[in-house]
Amino acid sequence: MLSKNDLLNFRNEINNIDKEIVTLLAKRKKLVLNIAQSKIQNNQPIRDKDREKNLLAELINIGKKENLNPDYIIRLFQLIIEESIIIQKTLLKKLQNNKNINKTIFSFLGSKGSYSHIAASKYAKKKLKIFVEKECFNFKEVVQSVENSKSHYAILPIENSCSGPINEIFNILKNTNLFIVGEIKIHINHCLLAIKNVELNAIKKIYSHSQPFKQCSKFVNQFPHWKIEYTNSTTDAIKKVIKNNKTTNAVLGSDIGNKLYGLKILSENISNKKNNITRFICLSKIPVKILLNIPVKTTIIFTLEKTSKKLDEIISMLKQKKIIIKLLTFYNTKSQEKIFYLDIKENLSSNIIQDVITKIQKITNFIKILGCYPIENKKLD
């Protein structure tokens, strides 16, 4: 018969074994980290399921020789393996985040190949050698990405030579705390794309963002039987057409839909105007300071009552000061106000503009300086 001392001795032995197991697990973790670094450096996948399967089979055989239940071995080592995978994935994510610490992140609408992506890429390449692209689902998310410090700059379309100002952006600009720090203009080559080369009359449904439909209205109106479906971006439309895989579906988008996604171009350059250009603005948390000798725009947004005649007073004031108006447009809200967007060719730091802003403040319900930034040379013809 075993005594109490024997029980204590057995328990002490188990305690020592358990401590040894923990020590071995710690050693195993160090090896796992080394393996993870090797995989990352050699661009190898974190998980190797064939190796896991072979390892478990080998351990089960060893366990059988030691009278250990196979289910026990499987449960135990699956837990250990899963922990190893978590450790490796955590390290990978940490290294990726560290790589991006010194990189500037640009947020834009859609995914690779959207017009906003093209604008973001061209703008970033002008300013930086290294940058990161962040895809967003809608315009609000583009701006929130910068507001929440997930990216450094937001790229938004503000004006198109075919369809005019993009009203959707005005309310976003009124409510954001970001500043316009730059602009870029890109040529728009709208194409009709499909998964196969088919006759245009065979198309039944076309997908796209609302802007391409406005800019290609003359072309689209030639086919009244086409059903129109709006999407969040042109690349979102492309992905839907690919996913549905119907020859009767088509998309209005850029020729990149052909180059990147393999769609067939049924028609190209189908905008209402041949020289179709969109102006994009770049937003940041920090405004830029511009020297007085550099050609710049100052952008102001303000609100007036819908019945107000104060706009004439503002325009007259600008003319008296010989301030060049680059763009003046408005957006009707659901309330009794209109949101006005004003681009003027004048430096914010000049005494003239400061005097004008003071006077405008007195006759508007709301006014906000969105930014002062260098003028893009390419003209919107």
Buried (B, 14 or more C-beta within 10 A) or exposed (E): EEEEEEEEEEEEEEEEEEEEEEEEEEEBEEEBBEBBBEBBEEEEEBEEEEEBEEBBEEBBEEBEEEEBEBEEBBEEBEEEBEBBBEBBEEBBEEBEEEEEEEEBBBBBBBBBBBBBBBBBBBBBEEEEEEBBBBBBEBBBBBBBBBBEEEBBBBBBBBBBBBBEBBBBBBBBBBEBEBBBBBBBBBEBBBBBBBBEEBEBEEBBBBBBBBBBBBBBEEBBEEBEEBEEBEBBBBBBBBBBBBEEEBEBBBBBBBBBBBEBBEBBBBBBEBBBBEEBBBBBBBBBBEBBEBEEEEEBBBBBBBBBEEEBEBBEEBEEBBEEBEBEBBBBBBBEBEEEBBBBBBBBEBBBBBEEBEEBBEEBEEBBEEBBBBBBBBBBEEEBE
